[in-house]
Amino acid sequence: MADGSSEEAGERPRLNRERVLEGAMAVADAGGIDALTIRSLAQHLGVKPMSVYHYVANKDEILDGIVDLVFSEIELPAAGGEWRTEIRRRADSARSVLRVHPWAIGLMESRTSPGPATLRHHDAVIATLRGAGFSPALTAHAYALLDSYVYGFALQEAGLPFDGADSVGDVAEPIMERFKTGEYPHLVEMATGYYLRPGYDFGDEFTWGLELILDGLVRRQ
């Protein structure tokens, strides 16, 4: 069976599984996971759909592969490092990676055939918590809590209609018109006294919440 490279000999890099998965990630990054089909992937790669099937059996295998690529981009906690520092760094990295690949948020824990990068990631996080003296039960609780927070924040951040410091005002201005009735005094207080202050950035809430979680885990050790 031809590998598809003859379709693009001399014009494109030779097709292989790595290039197929990187192409799938690019399609998902550009249009979301619903835009990723065998046909759209083949079009992106400049090959016929049958050429893609030479390297991946179906869309499930593609999803397994690109989720593993996402995990490979997240920094692993360093072995032997101070646990709070390493868990904080891992959380910050995961949030940054998911800002680039927001389509992955709902897929991260959904795959039943995790790849090597996924398994290395989970093992490294567990090793960090266990090395800090967490019991198996507390490790499980901590991991679930941390991922719920990181993924949840990433999902909320991806859905916000504004981005970065001083960008809230543009979105809030038409909403503030509804506050003139006096029916929402607490929203007015928060908007004028906090959200609309110069320099406010919703992203800063991530660090505040993460530190609160880490403080709580310290008390449970």
C-alpha positions in Angstrom: 0.0 0.0 0.0 1.3 3.4 -0.9 2.2 5.6 2.0 0.9 8.8 0.4 4.3 10.4 0.0 4.2 9.9 -3.7 1.3 12.4 -3.9 3.6 15.1 -2.7 7.1 13.9 -3.5 9.5 16.8 -3.8 7.0 19.3 -2.4 6.1 18.2 1.1 7.9 16.3 3.9 7.4 12.6 3.8 4.1 11.6 5.5 4.4 9.6 8.7 2.4 9.1 11.9 4.0 12.0 13.7 3.2 14.4 10.9 -0.4 13.1 10.7 -0.9 13.8 14.4 0.7 17.2 14.3 -1.5 18.0 11.4 -4.6 16.9 13.4 -3.6 19.2 16.2 -3.2 22.1 13.8 -6.7 21.5 12.4 -8.2 21.3 16.0 -6.3 24.4 17.0 -7.7 26.3 14.0 -11.3 25.2 14.1 -11.9 23.2 17.3 -12.3 19.5 17.7 -15.5 19.4 15.6 -13.6 20.6 12.6 -11.2 17.6 12.8 -12.3 14.8 10.4 -10.3 12.5 8.3 -11.2 14.5 5.3 -10.2 17.9 6.8 -7.0 16.4 8.1 -6.2 14.9 4.7 -6.9 18.3 3.1 -4.6 20.0 5.6 -1.8 17.5 4.8 -2.4 17.8 1.1 -3.1 14.1 0.7 -6.0 11.8 0.0 -8.0 10.5 2.9 -6.9 6.9 2.3 -3.3 8.0 2.9 -4.2 9.1 6.4 -5.6 5.6 7.2 -2.1 4.1 6.5 -0.9 5.8 9.8 -4.0 5.9 12.0 -6.9 3.5 12.1 -9.7 5.9 12.9 -10.6 9.2 14.6 -10.3 7.7 18.0 -6.7 6.9 17.4 -6.1 10.4 16.2 -7.8 11.8 19.4 -5.6 9.5 21.6 -2.6 10.8 19.7 -3.2 14.5 19.9 -4.2 14.3 23.6 -0.9 12.7 24.2 0.8 15.5 22.3 -0.9 18.0 24.6 0.3 16.2 27.6 3.8 16.2 26.2 3.8 20.0 26.1 3.0 20.4 29.8 6.1 20.7 32.0 6.6 17.7 34.3 7.3 18.3 38.0 11.0 17.7 38.6 11.9 14.7 40.6 13.2 15.6 44.0 12.0 19.2 43.8 10.0 21.1 46.5 6.5 19.8 46.0 4.6 23.1 46.1 7.0 24.7 43.6 6.8 21.7 41.2 3.0 21.4 41.5 2.6 25.1 41.0 4.9 25.1 37.9 3.0 22.1 36.5 -0.4 23.8 37.0 0.9 27.1 35.4 2.2 25.1 32.4 -1.0 23.1 32.0 -3.0 26.3 32.0 -0.7 27.9 29.4 -0.8 24.8 27.2 -4.6 24.6 27.4 -4.9 28.3 26.3 -3.2 27.2 23.1 -5.2 24.0 22.7 -8.6 24.8 24.3 -10.3 22.0 22.4 -8.3 19.6 24.6 -9.9 20.6 27.9 -12.8 18.2 27.6 -10.6 15.4 26.2 -7.7 15.3 28.7 -9.2 12.6 30.9 -11.6 11.0 28.4 -9.3 8.7 26.6 -9.1 5.0 27.4 -5.9 4.4 25.6 -3.5 6.9 27.1 -0.2 7.4 25.4 3.3 7.5 26.9 3.4 11.2 27.5 0.1 11.0 29.3 1.3 8.2 31.5 4.7 9.9 32.2 2.8 13.0 33.2 0.5 11.3 35.7 3.3 9.2 37.1 5.5 12.3 37.7 2.7 14.2 39.5 1.9 11.3 41.7 5.6 10.8 42.4 5.8 14.5 43.5 2.9 14.2 45.9 3.9 10.9 47.3 7.5 12.2 47.7 6.1 15.0 49.8 4.6 12.6 52.2 1.1 12.5 50.9 -0.7 9.2 51.6 -2.2 7.4 48.7 -5.6 8.6 49.6 -4.5 12.3 50.0 -2.6 12.0 46.7 -5.7 10.9 44.9 -7.8 13.7 46.5 -5.1 16.3 45.7 -4.7 15.2 42.1 -8.4 15.3 41.5 -8.8 18.7 43.1 -5.8 20.2 41.3 -7.0 18.9 37.9 -10.6 20.0 38.5 -9.3 23.5 39.3 -6.8 23.8 36.4 -9.2 22.3 33.8 -12.1 24.2 35.1 -10.3 27.5 35.2 -8.9 26.9 31.7 -12.5 26.2 30.4 -13.8 29.3 32.0 -11.0 31.4 30.7 -11.5 30.0 27.2 -15.1 31.1 27.3 -14.6 34.6 28.5 -15.4 37.4 26.0 -12.4 39.4 27.0 -8.7 38.8 27.3 -6.0 40.3 29.5 -5.7 43.4 31.7 -7.9 46.4 31.0 -10.1 44.4 28.5 -13.1 43.9 30.8 -14.4 47.5 30.4 -15.2 47.1 26.7 -17.4 44.1 27.4 -18.8 45.5 30.7 -20.0 48.8 29.3 -23.2 47.6 27.7 -23.9 45.4 30.7 -23.5 48.3 33.1 -26.4 50.0 31.4 -28.6 47.3 32.9 -27.4 48.2 36.4 -29.0 51.7 36.3 -32.3 50.3 37.5 -30.7 49.8 40.9 -31.8 46.1 41.0 -28.3 44.7 41.2 -26.4 46.6 43.9 -23.9 43.9 44.7 -23.0 43.5 41.0 -22.5 47.3 40.8 -20.3 47.2 43.9 -18.1 44.4 42.5 -17.9 45.9 39.0 -17.0 49.4 40.1 -14.9 48.5 43.1 -13.0 45.6 41.7 -13.5 44.3 38.1 -13.3 47.6 36.4 -10.3 49.0 38.3 -7.3 49.7 36.1 -5.1 46.7 35.7 -7.6 44.0 36.6 -6.9 40.7 34.8 -9.2 37.7 35.4 -6.1 35.5 34.8 -4.6 36.7 38.1 -7.4 34.8 39.9 -5.7 31.6 38.9 -2.7 32.1 41.1 -4.9 33.2 44.1 -7.0 30.1 43.8 -4.1 27.7 43.3 -2.3 29.0 46.4 -5.5 28.5 48.4 -5.6 24.9 47.3 -1.9 24.3 48.1 -2.4 25.9 51.5 -5.3 23.6 52.2 -3.3 20.5 51.1 -0.5 21.5 53.5 -2.9 21.5 56.4 -4.0 17.9 55.4 -0.5 16.5 55.3 
